[in-house]
Amino acid sequence: MLEFFLDDSTLSAIGLSLQLASTTTLVLLVLATPLAWWLSRGATWLRSCVSSVVAMPIVLPPSVLGFYLLVSFGPQGPIGHLTQLMGLQGLNFTFAGLLIGSVIYSLPFAVQPLQNAFEAIGTRPLEVAATLRASPLDTFIHVVLPLSKPGYLTAGVLVFAHTVGEFGVVLMLGGNIPGKTQVLSTKIYGHVEALEYAQAHWLAAMMLVFSFFCLLALAGLRRQARPARV
C-alpha cells in the first residue's frame, strides 16, 4: 500500500519540496538578517515603507505575486530580457525561478521574527559592548546573534513550513512538471485534477501532519524563549 502511494514521481515531488524549502530557508536567514537589523533600529518613514513592502506577500494573493514574477521572468520582462542578454537560461519553469519566487513570498516570515528578536534585545547590551571597545561587527556576532537565537529558530521553522505548503506562486512560476518543478502542493493538485482522490488524500494527510508538528515546534520555541531585554 505504501509503495503504491510513494511512487517515483511522489518521491521526486517530496525531494524537490524539501530541497526548495531548505534552500529558501538558508537564503532568507542570510538575506533577512541585515534587513531585519536595519528595520529594528528605529521608526522612520523610510523604514515604515520598507517594512510595508516586506510584509506585502502576507496579504497579497499568491497568484498575483506569481503572475507578476512570471511576466518579469518572461522574454519581454525586465529580468527575462536581462537573462537573455547575458546568454542565461530563462527563469520560468526552472528550480531557480521557484527559488526566487519562494524567497520573495516567504520574506516576511523571516524578517518579522528576526526584527522582533532584535528589538527585544534593547540598547543596554549594545552599550555595554561598546564600553568594552567591541566593534559593531563583534557586538553583532557575539552579543546580538546569541540573544536572537529564538528569533532565528522561529524564522527557520516558519519559512521552511511556509515554503513546503506554498502553491500559487510555484504553480504560476513552475507549472507542474514532474521531476523538474512539481512539488508536493502541485502534486496534490494534479491528483485532484485527475480525480485520483485516494492519492490526494494520502499526500494531503502527510501535509496535515507536517503542519501540526511545525506548529507544535513553534509553540515549544515560544515556551522556551526568555525575555532578552536587560
Residue frames as a rotation matrix with the C-alpha (Angstrom) as fourth column:
MET 1
0.567 0.823 0.000 0.00
0.823 -0.567 0.000 0.00
0.000 0.000 -1.000 0.00
LEU 2
0.506 -0.441 -0.741 2.74
0.130 -0.811 0.571 2.44
-0.853 -0.385 -0.353 0.96
GLU 3
-0.581 -0.770 0.265 4.71
0.350 0.057 0.935 1.62
-0.735 0.636 0.236 -2.18
PHE 4
-0.058 0.646 0.761 1.61
0.998 0.043 0.040 2.36
-0.007 0.762 -0.647 -4.25
PHE 5
0.884 0.443 -0.149 1.33
0.454 -0.890 0.052 5.91
-0.110 -0.114 -0.987 -2.96
LEU 6
0.480 -0.789 -0.383 5.07
-0.345 -0.572 0.744 6.62
-0.806 -0.225 -0.547 -2.69
ASP 7
0.743 -0.221 0.632 5.94
0.639 0.514 -0.572 6.02
-0.199 0.829 0.523 -6.32
ASP 8
-0.240 -0.956 0.170 8.90
0.966 -0.217 0.141 7.61
-0.097 0.198 0.975 -8.06
SER 9
-0.217 0.197 0.956 7.01
0.441 -0.854 0.276 10.78
0.871 0.482 0.098 -9.04
THR 10
0.836 0.545 0.060 5.76
0.162 -0.350 0.923 11.27
0.524 -0.762 -0.381 -5.47
LEU 11
0.508 -0.738 -0.443 9.23
0.767 0.154 0.623 10.75
-0.392 -0.656 0.645 -4.00
SER 12
-0.404 -0.637 0.657 10.58
0.863 -0.503 0.042 13.22
0.304 0.584 0.753 -6.55
ALA 13
0.237 0.583 0.777 7.96
0.204 -0.812 0.547 15.80
0.950 0.029 -0.311 -5.53
ILE 14
0.939 0.062 -0.339 8.79
0.341 -0.022 0.940 15.27
0.051 -0.998 -0.042 -1.85
GLY 15
0.109 -0.988 -0.113 12.51
0.940 0.065 0.334 15.60
-0.322 -0.142 0.936 -2.51
LEU 16
-0.384 -0.222 0.896 12.06
0.661 -0.744 0.099 18.76
0.645 0.630 0.432 -4.58
SER 17
0.644 0.675 0.361 9.81
0.166 -0.584 0.794 20.28
0.747 -0.451 -0.488 -1.91
LEU 18
0.802 -0.394 -0.450 12.39
0.522 0.095 0.847 19.62
-0.291 -0.914 0.282 0.80
GLN 19
-0.221 -0.917 0.332 15.21
0.972 -0.179 0.153 20.94
-0.081 0.356 0.931 -1.41
LEU 20
-0.105 0.266 0.958 13.27
0.443 -0.850 0.284 24.11
0.890 0.454 -0.028 -2.21
ALA 21
0.864 0.499 0.068 12.27
0.143 -0.373 0.917 24.68
0.483 -0.783 -0.394 1.42
SER 22
0.538 -0.737 -0.410 15.78
0.751 0.197 0.630 24.06
-0.383 -0.647 0.659 2.75
THR 23
-0.395 -0.721 0.570 17.44
0.901 -0.426 0.085 26.33
0.182 0.547 0.817 0.19
THR 24
0.178 0.560 0.809 14.85
0.298 -0.814 0.498 29.07
0.938 0.153 -0.311 0.68
THR 25
0.928 0.182 -0.326 15.32
0.348 -0.109 0.931 28.93
0.134 -0.977 -0.165 4.45
LEU 26
0.144 -0.962 -0.232 19.11
0.899 0.030 0.437 29.22
-0.413 -0.271 0.869 4.23
VAL 27
-0.429 -0.279 0.859 18.96
0.737 -0.658 0.154 32.06
0.522 0.699 0.488 1.71
LEU 28
0.398 0.703 0.589 16.38
0.217 -0.696 0.684 34.00
0.891 -0.145 -0.430 3.69
LEU 29
0.794 -0.157 -0.587 18.14
0.595 0.005 0.804 33.66
-0.123 -0.988 0.097 7.05
VAL 30
-0.312 -0.950 0.007 21.17
0.901 -0.293 0.321 35.29
-0.303 0.106 0.947 5.41
LEU 31
-0.545 0.106 0.831 19.32
0.533 -0.722 0.441 37.96
0.647 0.684 0.337 3.44
ALA 32
0.473 0.868 0.153 16.80
0.390 -0.362 0.847 38.82
0.790 -0.341 -0.509 6.16
THR 33
0.224 -0.425 -0.877 19.39
0.973 0.047 0.226 39.37
-0.055 -0.904 0.424 8.89
PRO 34
-0.820 -0.564 -0.103 20.76
0.562 -0.826 0.047 42.77
-0.111 -0.019 0.994 7.74
LEU 35
-0.506 0.706 0.496 17.30
0.088 -0.529 0.844 43.90
0.858 0.470 0.206 6.62
ALA 36
0.490 0.715 -0.499 15.67
0.557 0.184 0.810 42.97
0.671 -0.675 -0.308 9.94
TRP 37
-0.132 -0.625 -0.769 18.53
0.973 -0.228 0.018 44.59
-0.187 -0.746 0.639 11.86
TRP 38
-0.920 -0.196 0.339 18.11
0.300 -0.908 0.292 47.84
0.250 0.370 0.895 9.92
LEU 39
-0.133 0.962 0.240 14.34
0.081 -0.230 0.970 47.82
0.988 0.148 -0.047 10.43
SER 40
0.453 0.315 -0.834 14.78
0.780 0.312 0.542 47.26
0.431 -0.896 -0.105 14.17
ARG 41
-0.508 -0.804 -0.309 17.00
0.857 -0.440 -0.268 50.33
0.079 -0.401 0.913 14.63
GLY 42
-0.740 0.286 -0.609 14.15
0.055 -0.876 -0.479 52.82
-0.671 -0.387 0.633 14.87
ALA 43
0.059 0.865 0.499 10.96
0.868 0.203 -0.454 54.00
-0.493 0.459 -0.739 13.19
THR 44
-0.622 -0.170 -0.765 11.20
-0.202 -0.908 0.366 56.43
-0.757 0.382 0.531 10.28
TRP 45
0.378 0.827 -0.417 9.02
-0.641 -0.091 -0.762 56.92
-0.668 0.555 0.496 7.23
LEU 46
-0.048 -0.467 -0.883 11.54
-0.942 0.315 -0.115 55.06
0.332 0.826 -0.455 5.07
ARG 47
-0.944 -0.292 0.156 11.67
-0.330 0.860 -0.390 52.09
-0.021 -0.420 -0.907 7.43
SER 48
-0.253 0.931 0.264 7.87
-0.287 0.188 -0.939 52.06
-0.924 -0.313 0.220 7.57
CYS 49
0.412 0.369 -0.833 7.68
-0.881 -0.073 -0.468 51.97
-0.233 0.927 0.295 3.77
VAL 50
-0.444 -0.664 -0.602 10.25
-0.755 0.639 -0.147 49.18
0.483 0.389 -0.785 3.52
SER 51
-0.866 0.164 0.472 8.51
-0.262 0.656 -0.708 47.23
-0.426 -0.737 -0.525 6.28
SER 52
0.153 0.984 -0.096 5.21
-0.543 0.002 -0.840 47.52
-0.826 0.181 0.535 4.40
VAL 53
0.250 -0.137 -0.959 6.81
-0.938 0.211 -0.275 46.25
0.240 0.968 -0.076 1.19
VAL 54
-0.793 -0.603 -0.081 8.40
-0.548 0.766 -0.335 43.33
0.265 -0.221 -0.939 3.06
ALA 55
-0.694 0.570 0.440 5.04
-0.161 0.472 -0.867 42.38
-0.702 -0.673 -0.236 4.63
MET 56
-0.241 0.665 -0.707 3.11
-0.936 -0.352 -0.012 42.64
-0.257 0.659 0.707 1.36
PRO 57
-0.644 0.008 -0.765 3.29
-0.425 0.828 0.367 38.89
0.636 0.561 -0.530 0.50
ILE 58
-0.943 0.332 0.013 1.25
0.158 0.481 -0.862 38.19
-0.292 -0.811 -0.506 3.65
VAL 59
-0.154 0.946 -0.285 -1.82
-0.070 -0.298 -0.952 39.97
-0.986 -0.126 0.112 2.27
LEU 60
-0.215 0.021 -0.976 -1.13
-0.936 -0.289 0.199 39.73
-0.278 0.957 0.082 -1.46
PRO 61
0.798 0.519 0.308 -2.77
-0.397 0.836 -0.379 36.74
-0.454 0.180 0.873 -3.22
PRO 62
-0.035 -0.888 0.459 -0.04
-0.003 0.459 0.888 34.27
-0.999 0.030 -0.019 -4.23
SER 63
0.255 0.182 0.950 -1.41
0.883 0.356 -0.305 34.12
-0.393 0.917 -0.071 -7.76
VAL 64
0.996 0.090 0.022 -0.91
0.091 -0.931 -0.354 37.89
-0.011 0.354 -0.935 -8.12
LEU 65
0.404 -0.915 -0.002 2.70
-0.596 -0.264 0.759 37.70
-0.694 -0.305 -0.652 -6.95
GLY 66
-0.107 -0.428 0.897 3.28
0.337 0.833 0.438 34.65
-0.935 0.350 0.055 -9.13
PHE 67
0.676 0.436 0.594 1.78
0.698 -0.122 -0.705 36.37
-0.235 0.892 -0.387 -12.16
TYR 68
0.934 -0.331 -0.134 3.99
-0.350 -0.924 -0.155 39.45
-0.073 0.192 -0.979 -11.90
LEU 69
0.069 -0.936 0.346 7.07
-0.487 0.271 0.830 37.29
-0.871 -0.226 -0.437 -11.36
LEU 70
0.155 0.068 0.986 6.07
0.634 0.758 -0.152 35.18
-0.758 0.648 0.075 -14.36
VAL 71
0.926 0.219 0.306 5.82
0.376 -0.592 -0.713 38.30
0.025 0.775 -0.631 -16.51
SER 72
0.705 -0.705 -0.077 9.09
-0.629 -0.671 0.392 39.71
-0.328 -0.228 -0.917 -15.14
PHE 73
-0.090 -0.764 0.639 10.93
-0.241 0.639 0.731 36.46
-0.966 -0.088 -0.241 -15.83
GLY 74
0.606 0.430 0.670 9.44
0.488 0.464 -0.739 36.13
-0.629 0.774 0.071 -19.33
PRO 75
-0.124 -0.720 0.683 11.26
0.988 -0.026 0.152 37.10
-0.092 0.694 0.714 -22.56
GLN 76
0.076 0.227 0.971 9.57
0.486 -0.859 0.163 40.52
0.871 0.459 -0.176 -22.61
GLY 77
0.926 0.271 -0.264 10.03
0.345 -0.323 0.881 41.16
0.153 -0.907 -0.393 -18.89
PRO 78
0.682 -0.692 0.235 12.94
-0.678 -0.719 -0.152 43.15
0.274 -0.056 -0.960 -17.45
ILE 79
0.167 -0.640 0.750 14.57
-0.670 0.485 0.562 40.19
-0.723 -0.597 -0.348 -15.70
GLY 80
0.548 0.107 0.830 13.92
0.373 0.856 -0.357 37.80
-0.749 0.505 0.429 -18.58
HIS 81
0.966 -0.205 0.155 15.32
0.047 -0.451 -0.891 40.30
0.253 0.868 -0.427 -21.08
LEU 82
0.446 -0.842 0.305 18.43
-0.894 -0.400 0.204 40.72
-0.050 -0.363 -0.930 -18.94
THR 83
0.189 -0.363 0.913 19.00
-0.257 0.879 0.402 36.96
-0.948 -0.310 0.073 -18.71
GLN 84
0.823 0.137 0.551 18.68
0.467 0.389 -0.794 36.72
-0.323 0.911 0.257 -22.50
LEU 85
0.834 -0.547 0.076 21.28
-0.414 -0.711 -0.569 39.44
0.365 0.443 -0.819 -22.99
MET 86
0.139 -0.799 0.585 23.61
-0.938 0.084 0.338 37.58
-0.319 -0.596 -0.737 -20.63
GLY 87
-0.237 -0.199 -0.951 23.06
-0.714 0.699 0.031 34.34
0.659 0.687 -0.308 -22.51
LEU 88
-0.901 -0.057 0.431 21.48
-0.388 0.551 -0.738 32.65
-0.196 -0.832 -0.519 -19.49
GLN 89
-0.715 0.682 -0.157 18.55
0.535 0.677 0.506 30.30
0.451 0.277 -0.848 -19.31
GLY 90
-0.219 0.742 0.634 15.14
-0.404 -0.660 0.633 31.81
0.888 -0.117 0.445 -18.57
LEU 91
-0.886 -0.167 0.432 13.88
-0.454 0.132 -0.881 31.54
0.090 -0.977 -0.193 -15.00
ASN 92
0.090 0.989 0.119 10.31
-0.986 0.105 -0.126 30.47
-0.137 -0.106 0.985 -15.71
PHE 93
0.891 0.391 -0.230 9.65
-0.414 0.908 -0.060 26.75
0.185 0.148 0.971 -15.21
THR 94
0.026 -0.915 -0.403 13.03
0.029 0.403 -0.915 26.19
0.999 0.012 0.037 -13.54
PHE 95
0.319 0.010 -0.948 14.14
0.893 0.333 0.304 25.46
0.319 -0.943 0.097 -9.98
ALA 96
-0.751 -0.648 -0.129 15.99
0.658 -0.717 -0.232 28.79
0.058 -0.259 0.964 -9.89
GLY 97
-0.568 0.631 0.529 12.74
-0.180 -0.722 0.668 30.60
0.803 0.285 0.524 -10.70
LEU 98
0.445 0.725 -0.526 10.92
0.354 0.396 0.847 28.67
0.822 -0.563 -0.080 -7.98
LEU 99
-0.110 -0.586 -0.803 13.66
0.986 0.038 -0.163 29.61
0.126 -0.809 0.574 -5.52
ILE 100
-0.930 -0.223 0.292 13.47
0.223 -0.974 -0.035 33.34
0.293 0.032 0.956 -6.30
GLY 101
-0.168 0.954 0.249 9.68
-0.243 -0.284 0.927 33.26
0.955 0.095 0.279 -6.05
SER 102
0.444 0.308 -0.841 9.82
0.630 0.560 0.538 31.35
0.637 -0.769 0.054 -2.75
VAL 103
-0.546 -0.713 -0.440 12.36
0.830 -0.388 -0.401 33.78
0.115 -0.584 0.804 -1.29
ILE 104
-0.841 0.283 0.462 10.15
-0.177 -0.949 0.259 36.75
0.512 0.137 0.848 -2.13
TYR 105
0.089 0.983 -0.161 6.96
-0.159 0.174 0.972 35.02
0.983 -0.061 0.171 -0.99
SER 106
0.536 0.086 -0.840 8.40
0.691 0.527 0.495 33.90
0.485 -0.846 0.223 2.37
LEU 107
-0.362 -0.779 0.513 10.42
0.331 -0.622 -0.710 37.07
0.872 -0.087 0.482 3.06
PRO 108
0.048 0.372 0.927 8.11
-0.669 -0.677 0.307 38.45
0.741 -0.635 0.216 5.80
PHE 109
0.922 0.336 -0.191 8.18
-0.118 0.714 0.690 35.11
0.369 -0.614 0.698 7.64
ALA 110
0.205 -0.919 -0.336 11.93
0.881 0.323 -0.345 35.54
0.426 -0.226 0.876 8.07
VAL 111
-0.461 -0.450 0.765 12.20
0.217 -0.893 -0.394 39.30
0.860 -0.015 0.509 8.55
GLN 112
0.282 0.689 0.668 9.46
-0.450 -0.520 0.726 39.80
0.848 -0.505 0.163 11.13
PRO 113
0.907 0.008 -0.420 10.62
0.337 0.584 0.739 37.19
0.252 -0.812 0.527 13.70
LEU 114
-0.051 -0.995 -0.087 14.20
0.944 -0.019 -0.329 38.43
0.326 -0.099 0.940 13.38
GLN 115
-0.336 -0.014 0.942 13.13
0.035 -0.999 -0.003 42.06
0.941 0.032 0.336 13.70
ASN 116
0.707 0.656 0.264 11.12
-0.282 -0.081 0.956 41.24
0.649 -0.750 0.128 16.82
ALA 117
0.686 -0.521 -0.509 14.09
0.714 0.617 0.331 39.37
0.141 -0.590 0.795 18.30
PHE 118
-0.355 -0.852 0.385 16.47
0.740 -0.508 -0.440 42.27
0.571 0.129 0.811 17.59
GLU 119
-0.064 0.407 0.911 14.07
-0.248 -0.891 0.381 44.80
0.967 -0.202 0.158 19.08
ALA 120
0.864 0.451 -0.223 13.66
0.056 0.355 0.933 42.68
0.500 -0.819 0.282 22.21
ILE 121
0.099 -0.911 -0.400 17.39
0.872 0.273 -0.407 42.90
0.480 -0.308 0.821 22.94
GLY 122
0.904 0.238 -0.355 17.19
0.383 -0.819 0.427 46.60
-0.189 -0.522 -0.832 23.69
THR 123
0.698 -0.639 0.325 20.09
-0.185 -0.598 -0.780 49.01
0.692 0.484 -0.535 23.76
ARG 124
0.750 -0.388 0.535 21.71
-0.621 -0.136 0.772 48.08
-0.227 -0.912 -0.343 27.07
PRO 125
0.614 -0.576 0.540 23.74
0.412 0.817 0.403 45.04
-0.673 -0.025 0.739 25.84
LEU 126
0.564 -0.403 0.721 24.98
0.711 -0.207 -0.672 47.10
0.420 0.892 0.169 22.89
GLU 127
0.733 -0.276 0.621 26.04
-0.397 -0.916 0.061 49.94
0.552 -0.292 -0.781 25.16
VAL 128
0.744 -0.473 0.471 27.91
-0.315 0.374 0.872 47.54
-0.589 -0.798 0.130 27.45
ALA 129
0.546 -0.542 0.638 29.72
0.768 0.628 -0.124 46.01
-0.333 0.558 0.760 24.47
ALA 130
0.646 -0.291 0.706 30.65
0.328 -0.729 -0.601 49.49
0.689 0.620 -0.375 23.25
THR 131
0.794 -0.360 0.490 32.18
-0.604 -0.556 0.570 50.38
0.067 -0.749 -0.660 26.64
LEU 132
0.522 -0.605 0.602 34.35
0.045 0.724 0.688 47.26
-0.852 -0.332 0.405 26.28
ARG 133
-0.146 -0.596 -0.790 35.61
-0.707 -0.495 0.505 48.63
-0.692 0.632 -0.349 22.94
ALA 134
-0.293 0.141 0.946 33.88
0.481 0.877 0.018 45.94
-0.827 0.460 -0.325 20.88
SER 135
-0.955 -0.029 -0.294 33.47
-0.236 -0.521 0.820 46.79
-0.177 0.853 0.491 17.23
PRO 136
-0.102 0.984 -0.143 29.94
-0.938 -0.144 -0.317 46.83
-0.332 0.102 0.938 15.75
LEU 137
0.098 0.097 -0.991 30.67
-0.668 0.745 0.007 43.57
0.738 0.661 0.137 13.93
ASP 138
-0.811 -0.440 -0.386 31.98
-0.002 0.661 -0.750 41.88
0.585 -0.607 -0.537 17.10
THR 139
-0.754 0.590 0.287 28.96
-0.521 -0.272 -0.809 43.14
-0.399 -0.760 0.513 19.01
PHE 140
0.134 0.853 -0.505 26.58
-0.990 0.142 -0.023 41.75
0.052 0.503 0.863 16.44
ILE 141
-0.040 -0.215 -0.976 28.29
-0.408 0.895 -0.181 38.36
0.912 0.390 -0.124 16.25
HIS 142
-0.706 -0.427 -0.565 28.96
0.270 0.575 -0.772 37.81
0.655 -0.697 -0.291 19.96
VAL 143
-0.904 0.422 -0.062 26.05
-0.105 -0.360 -0.927 39.68
-0.414 -0.832 0.370 21.55
VAL 144
-0.286 0.864 -0.415 23.17
-0.910 -0.380 -0.164 40.15
-0.299 0.330 0.895 19.14
LEU 145
-0.227 0.201 -0.953 23.19
-0.664 0.683 0.303 36.76
0.712 0.702 -0.022 17.43
PRO 146
-0.868 -0.078 -0.490 23.26
0.234 0.807 -0.543 34.64
0.438 -0.586 -0.682 20.62
LEU 147
-0.788 0.599 -0.143 20.47
-0.090 -0.342 -0.935 36.70
-0.609 -0.724 0.324 22.18
SER 148
-0.180 0.727 -0.662 18.44
-0.939 -0.328 -0.105 36.39
-0.293 0.603 0.742 18.96
LYS 149
-0.959 -0.285 -0.011 18.58
-0.276 0.916 0.291 32.59
-0.073 0.282 -0.957 18.74
PRO 150
-0.410 0.866 0.286 14.81
0.383 0.448 -0.808 32.10
-0.828 -0.222 -0.515 19.43
GLY 151
0.296 0.513 -0.806 14.03
-0.486 -0.646 -0.589 34.52
-0.823 0.566 0.058 16.61
TYR 152
-0.441 -0.543 -0.715 16.24
-0.894 0.199 0.401 32.60
-0.076 0.816 -0.573 14.18
LEU 153
-0.941 0.138 0.308 14.68
0.099 0.985 -0.139 29.29
-0.322 -0.101 -0.941 15.17
THR 154
-0.031 0.994 -0.105 11.18
0.209 -0.096 -0.973 30.71
-0.977 -0.052 -0.205 14.73
ALA 155
0.187 0.043 -0.981 12.07
-0.803 -0.569 -0.178 32.25
-0.566 0.821 -0.071 11.38
GLY 156
-0.776 -0.568 -0.274 13.61
-0.624 0.626 0.467 28.99
-0.094 0.534 -0.840 10.17
VAL 157
-0.726 0.567 0.390 10.57
0.382 0.804 -0.456 26.89
-0.572 -0.182 -0.800 11.08
LEU 158
0.193 0.865 -0.462 8.12
-0.006 -0.470 -0.883 29.41
-0.981 0.173 -0.086 9.61
VAL 159
-0.028 -0.267 -0.963 9.98
-0.914 -0.383 0.133 29.81
-0.405 0.884 -0.233 6.32
PHE 160
-0.931 -0.364 0.008 10.52
-0.337 0.871 0.358 26.08
-0.137 0.331 -0.934 5.88
ALA 161
-0.518 0.804 0.291 6.88
0.500 0.561 -0.660 25.22
-0.695 -0.196 -0.692 6.59
HIS 162
0.262 0.629 -0.732 5.56
-0.237 -0.693 -0.681 28.10
-0.935 0.352 -0.033 4.50
THR 163
-0.341 -0.475 -0.812 7.70
-0.900 -0.084 0.427 27.09
-0.271 0.876 -0.398 1.52
VAL 164
-0.965 0.014 0.261 6.66
0.050 0.990 0.134 23.44
-0.256 0.143 -0.956 1.70
GLY 165
-0.283 0.956 0.079 3.00
0.635 0.249 -0.731 24.48
-0.719 -0.157 -0.677 1.72
GLU 166
-0.313 0.187 -0.931 3.07
-0.447 -0.894 -0.029 27.21
-0.838 0.408 0.364 -0.93
PHE 167
-0.059 0.427 0.902 1.00
0.646 0.706 -0.292 26.58
-0.761 0.565 -0.318 -4.04
GLY 168
0.819 0.569 -0.067 0.01
0.322 -0.554 -0.768 29.65
-0.475 0.608 -0.637 -6.05
VAL 169
0.474 -0.707 -0.525 3.49
-0.704 -0.663 0.257 31.06
-0.529 0.248 -0.812 -6.63
VAL 170
-0.502 -0.738 0.451 5.10
-0.323 0.644 0.694 27.74
-0.803 0.202 -0.561 -7.55
LEU 171
0.072 0.592 0.803 2.24
0.664 0.573 -0.481 26.81
-0.745 0.567 -0.351 -9.88
MET 172
0.912 0.275 -0.303 2.43
0.010 -0.756 -0.655 30.14
-0.409 0.594 -0.692 -11.71
LEU 173
0.351 -0.870 -0.345 6.23
-0.846 -0.453 0.281 30.14
-0.401 0.194 -0.895 -12.00
GLY 174
-0.613 -0.753 0.241 6.99
-0.639 0.651 0.410 26.48
-0.465 0.098 -0.880 -12.43
GLY 175
-0.047 0.662 -0.748 3.83
-0.805 0.418 0.421 24.86
0.592 0.622 0.513 -13.68
ASN 176
0.475 0.236 0.848 3.56
-0.721 0.657 0.221 21.24
-0.504 -0.716 0.482 -12.60
ILE 177
0.410 -0.432 -0.803 6.37
-0.707 0.406 -0.579 19.49
0.577 0.805 -0.139 -14.47
PRO 178
0.996 -0.005 0.093 7.15
-0.056 0.763 0.644 16.07
-0.074 -0.646 0.760 -12.90
GLY 179
0.513 -0.859 -0.011 10.75
0.848 0.504 0.167 15.72
-0.138 -0.094 0.986 -11.83
LYS 180
-0.344 -0.645 0.682 11.51
0.740 -0.633 -0.226 19.37
0.578 0.427 0.695 -12.57
THR 181
-0.788 0.103 0.607 9.12
-0.311 -0.918 -0.248 21.81
0.531 -0.384 0.755 -10.88
GLN 182
0.231 0.930 -0.284 6.47
-0.141 0.321 0.936 19.53
0.963 -0.176 0.206 -9.37
VAL 183
-0.818 -0.412 0.401 6.37
-0.425 -0.038 -0.904 19.93
0.387 -0.911 -0.144 -5.59
LEU 184
-0.889 0.443 -0.115 4.01
0.430 0.723 -0.541 18.37
-0.157 -0.530 -0.833 -3.05
SER 185
-0.362 0.801 -0.477 1.31
-0.088 -0.538 -0.838 21.03
-0.928 -0.262 0.266 -3.28
THR 186
-0.160 0.291 -0.943 1.14
-0.960 -0.270 0.080 20.89
-0.231 0.918 0.322 -7.08
LYS 187
-0.927 -0.146 -0.345 1.33
-0.221 0.957 0.189 17.08
0.302 0.251 -0.920 -6.94
ILE 188
-0.656 0.754 -0.034 -1.86
0.375 0.287 -0.882 17.07
-0.655 -0.591 -0.471 -4.85
TYR 189
-0.094 0.595 -0.798 -3.43
-0.576 -0.687 -0.444 19.48
-0.812 0.418 0.407 -7.34
GLY 190
-0.562 -0.184 -0.806 -2.53
-0.810 0.321 0.492 17.12
0.168 0.929 -0.330 -10.19
HIS 191
-0.971 0.235 -0.051 -4.12
0.240 0.940 -0.241 14.15
-0.009 -0.246 -0.969 -8.39
VAL 192
-0.339 0.895 -0.289 -7.33
0.150 -0.252 -0.956 16.11
-0.929 -0.367 -0.049 -7.83
GLU 193
-0.171 0.232 -0.958 -7.44
-0.867 -0.497 0.035 17.18
-0.468 0.836 0.286 -11.48
ALA 194
-0.667 -0.157 -0.728 -7.07
-0.570 0.736 0.364 13.53
0.479 0.658 -0.581 -12.49
LEU 195
0.407 0.893 0.194 -9.79
-0.770 0.221 0.599 12.51
0.491 -0.393 0.777 -9.95
GLU 196
-0.031 -0.500 -0.865 -7.21
0.260 0.832 -0.490 10.42
0.965 -0.241 0.104 -8.09
TYR 197
0.476 0.363 0.801 -8.66
-0.521 -0.618 0.589 11.21
0.709 -0.698 -0.105 -4.68
ALA 198
0.937 -0.169 -0.306 -7.00
0.332 0.702 0.630 8.34
0.108 -0.692 0.714 -2.81
GLN 199
0.006 -0.995 0.100 -3.52
0.928 -0.032 -0.372 9.61
0.373 0.095 0.923 -3.70
ALA 200
-0.149 0.004 0.989 -4.60
-0.008 -1.000 0.003 13.20
0.989 -0.007 0.149 -2.99
HIS 201
0.841 0.496 0.217 -5.93
-0.245 -0.008 0.969 12.18
0.482 -0.869 0.115 0.44
TRP 202
0.659 -0.646 -0.385 -2.65
0.746 0.626 0.226 10.43
0.095 -0.437 0.895 1.26
LEU 203
-0.343 -0.840 0.421 -0.45
0.753 -0.514 -0.411 13.40
0.562 0.176 0.808 0.38
ALA 204
0.081 0.452 0.889 -2.85
-0.222 -0.861 0.458 15.88
0.972 -0.235 0.031 1.99
ALA 205
0.947 0.239 -0.216 -2.73
0.124 0.348 0.929 13.86
0.297 -0.907 0.300 5.21
MET 206
0.162 -0.965 -0.208 1.07
0.969 0.196 -0.150 13.99
0.185 -0.177 0.967 5.12
MET 207
-0.443 -0.291 0.848 0.93
0.299 -0.940 -0.166 17.78
0.845 0.180 0.503 4.77
LEU 208
0.546 0.728 0.415 -1.59
-0.230 -0.346 0.910 17.99
0.806 -0.592 -0.021 7.61
VAL 209
0.812 -0.318 -0.489 0.68
0.581 0.519 0.627 16.03
0.054 -0.793 0.606 9.97
PHE 210
-0.216 -0.941 0.261 3.68
0.901 -0.294 -0.318 18.09
0.376 0.166 0.912 8.87
SER 211
-0.139 0.239 0.961 1.82
-0.016 -0.971 0.239 21.35
0.990 0.018 0.139 9.56
PHE 212
0.862 0.505 -0.044 0.77
0.002 0.083 0.997 20.14
0.506 -0.859 0.070 13.00
PHE 213
0.511 -0.732 -0.450 4.32
0.857 0.392 0.334 19.31
-0.068 -0.557 0.828 14.03
CYS 214
-0.388 -0.603 0.697 5.57
0.628 -0.726 -0.278 22.66
0.674 0.330 0.661 12.71
LEU 215
0.248 0.566 0.786 3.00
-0.286 -0.733 0.618 24.47
0.926 -0.378 -0.019 14.87
LEU 216
0.927 0.042 -0.373 3.94
0.308 0.481 0.821 22.23
0.213 -0.876 0.433 17.80
ALA 217
0.011 -0.997 -0.074 7.60
0.977 0.026 -0.213 23.17
0.214 -0.070 0.974 17.33
LEU 218
-0.334 -0.080 0.939 6.71
0.165 -0.986 -0.025 26.88
0.928 0.147 0.343 17.26
ALA 219
0.715 0.640 0.281 4.72
-0.206 -0.191 0.960 26.51
0.668 -0.744 -0.005 20.47
GLY 220
0.690 -0.531 -0.491 7.73
0.723 0.541 0.430 24.83
0.037 -0.652 0.757 22.10
LEU 221
-0.326 -0.833 0.448 10.02
0.781 -0.504 -0.369 27.64
0.533 0.230 0.814 20.96
ARG 222
0.045 0.418 0.907 7.68
-0.169 -0.892 0.420 30.24
0.985 -0.173 0.030 22.46
ARG 223
0.936 0.310 -0.168 7.61
0.081 0.274 0.958 28.40
0.343 -0.910 0.232 25.80
GLN 224
0.416 -0.856 -0.307 11.39
0.908 0.372 0.193 28.17
-0.051 -0.359 0.932 25.94
ALA 225
-0.050 -0.445 0.894 12.01
0.517 -0.777 -0.358 31.75
0.854 0.444 0.269 24.88
ARG 226
0.151 0.013 -0.988 13.03
0.942 -0.304 0.140 34.14
-0.299 -0.953 -0.058 27.64
PRO 227
0.978 0.200 0.054 12.91
0.207 -0.944 -0.257 37.94
0.000 0.263 -0.965 27.51
ALA 228
0.213 -0.967 0.141 16.31
0.935 0.159 -0.317 39.13
0.284 0.200 0.938 26.29
ARG 229
0.435 -0.032 0.900 15.89
0.039 -0.998 -0.054 42.75
0.899 0.059 -0.433 27.37
VAL 230
-0.285 -0.638 -0.715 18.35
0.849 0.178 -0.497 43.76
0.444 -0.749 0.491 30.08
